[in-house]
Amino acid sequence: MSSPIQLRNRGSAQVWTAPLSNGKALLAISARDAAALQALLRPLPHYGRQSWLVFDGAKALDRGIWTARAVSWRFE
């Protein structure tokens, strides 16, 4: 899985979610190095409702929620 284009090359770490077919979400984390990943341990649990985040160390630089995708209903 590659990172979303708007998160690439920003901050020391990027976090994003992707929907799974079973209705759950997959969490992906991309960090520059082990120290950047370690810095996420304390702040990351506090952002549970966000779809994506950009961190510089332990500080969140940017965050957001993906826009809802339109659902198509078909009635016959």
VENKA-V908729 format. One record per pair of residues at least 12 apart in sequence whose ideal C-beta (glycine too) atoms are under 6 Angstrom apart, sorted by sequence separation. I is the first residue (numbers start at 1). J is the second residue. If there is no record, write none. Layout:
# VENKA-V908729
i=I j=J
i=I j=J
This chain:
# VENKA-V908729
i=4 j=16
i=16 j=28
i=52 j=64
i=50 j=63
i=15 j=29
i=51 j=65
i=43 j=58
i=51 j=66
i=14 j=30
i=13 j=31
i=39 j=57
i=39 j=58
i=12 j=32
i=13 j=36
i=12 j=36
i=1 j=28
i=3 j=30
i=13 j=40
i=17 j=51
i=16 j=52
i=15 j=53
i=14 j=54
i=13 j=55
i=11 j=54
i=10 j=54
i=11 j=55
i=12 j=56
i=11 j=56
i=12 j=57
i=11 j=61
